[in-house]
Amino acid sequence: MDDQAYENIHVVASILKMYLRLLPIPLITYDVHPLVIQALEIQMSWERLAEVRAALKKLPPAHYNTLSYLMAHLHRVTLRLDENKMTAQNLSTVFAPTLMPMPDLIDFKGTIPDMNRDISALHMIIENQNAIFN
């Protein structure tokens, strides 16, 4: 994307997040979401990656392909950390609620669920996107 064509890249990012947030079914679907979170509990990193890969393979093809492309892009963003100050952790914090939303954001006790597991999962996916999607 040419920096000259877009004076404020934040507008482009906001539109992308809004589009993803308005999808009728999230990019990481409600049935795959818990499988990804369960994989975080695995201690061995290669096993954890294999389990995340297997979980994401259960996504519909359009979701899988879009997620693969988006994760590759977000990984490229992290490679320019000196310019944009966006680490995989920062990007995960921004995108996790959009890519992995809860069906009901507020649980029966009236509290907002802990997003830390979703952020950790997305962080791992961004950092390991090449191993997960290729």
JONOR-V993925 format. One record per residue. N is the residue number from 0. RES is the residue in one small letter. SS is DSSP state (H for helix, E for strand, - for the rest). PHI is phi in whole degrees, -180 to 180 (none if undefined). OMEGA is omega as a letter, one per 30 degrees, with the letter a starting at -180 (NA if undefined). Layout:
N&RES&SS&PHI&OMEGA + N&RES&SS&PHI&OMEGA
This chain:
0&m&-&none&a + 1&d&-&-77&a + 2&d&-&-60&a + 3&q&-&-69&a + 4&a&-&-74&a + 5&y&-&-129&a + 6&e&-&-65&a + 7&n&-&-128&a + 8&i&H&-63&l + 9&h&H&-64&l + 10&v&H&-66&l + 11&v&H&-63&l + 12&a&H&-63&l + 13&s&H&-65&l + 14&i&H&-66&l + 15&l&H&-61&l + 16&k&H&-62&l + 17&m&H&-64&l + 18&y&H&-58&a + 19&l&H&-65&a + 20&r&H&-67&a + 21&l&-&-87&l + 22&l&-&-60&l + 23&p&-&-64&l + 24&i&-&-124&a + 25&p&-&-60&l + 26&l&-&-57&l + 27&i&-&-95&a + 28&t&-&-64&a + 29&y&H&-61&l + 30&d&H&-82&a + 31&v&H&-87&a + 32&h&H&-48&a + 33&p&H&-65&l + 34&l&H&-66&l + 35&v&H&-66&l + 36&i&H&-64&l + 37&q&H&-60&a + 38&a&H&-63&l + 39&l&-&-62&a + 40&e&-&-76&a + 41&i&-&-73&a + 42&q&-&-76&a + 43&m&-&-73&a + 44&s&H&-63&a + 45&w&H&-68&l + 46&e&H&-68&l + 47&r&H&-61&l + 48&l&H&-62&l + 49&a&H&-63&a + 50&e&H&-70&l + 51&v&H&-64&l + 52&r&H&-59&l + 53&a&H&-62&l + 54&a&H&-64&a + 55&l&H&-68&l + 56&k&-&-64&l + 57&k&-&-82&l + 58&l&-&-69&l + 59&p&-&-58&a + 60&p&H&-52&a + 61&a&H&-64&l + 62&h&H&-68&a + 63&y&H&-60&a + 64&n&H&-65&l + 65&t&H&-66&l + 66&l&H&-63&l + 67&s&H&-59&l + 68&y&H&-64&a + 69&l&H&-65&l + 70&m&H&-65&l + 71&a&H&-63&l + 72&h&H&-64&a + 73&l&H&-63&l + 74&h&H&-63&l + 75&r&H&-62&l + 76&v&H&-60&a + 77&t&H&-66&l + 78&l&-&-72&l + 79&r&-&-110&a + 80&l&H&-53&a + 81&d&H&-61&a + 82&e&H&-90&a + 83&n&H&-111&l + 84&k&-&61&a + 85&m&-&-104&l + 86&t&-&-87&l + 87&a&H&-62&l + 88&q&H&-64&l + 89&n&H&-61&a + 90&l&H&-64&l + 91&s&H&-64&l + 92&t&H&-63&a + 93&v&H&-75&a + 94&f&H&-94&a + 95&a&H&-57&a + 96&p&H&-64&l + 97&t&H&-83&a + 98&l&H&-86&a + 99&m&-&-132&a + 100&p&-&-71&l + 101&m&-&-82&l + 102&p&-&-56&l + 103&d&-&-124&a + 104&l&-&-60&a + 105&i&E&-108&a + 106&d&-&-79&a + 107&f&-&-65&l + 108&k&-&-88&l + 109&g&-&83&l + 110&t&-&-108&l + 111&i&E&-82&a + 112&p&-&-65&l + 113&d&-&-72&a + 114&m&-&-90&a + 115&n&H&-59&l + 116&r&H&-67&l + 117&d&H&-64&l + 118&i&H&-63&l + 119&s&H&-62&l + 120&a&H&-63&a + 121&l&H&-67&l + 122&h&H&-57&l + 123&m&H&-63&a + 124&i&H&-66&l + 125&i&H&-62&a + 126&e&H&-66&a + 127&n&-&-115&a + 128&q&H&-57&a + 129&n&H&-66&l + 130&a&H&-71&a + 131&i&H&-78&a + 132&f&H&-100&a + 133&n&-&-117&NA
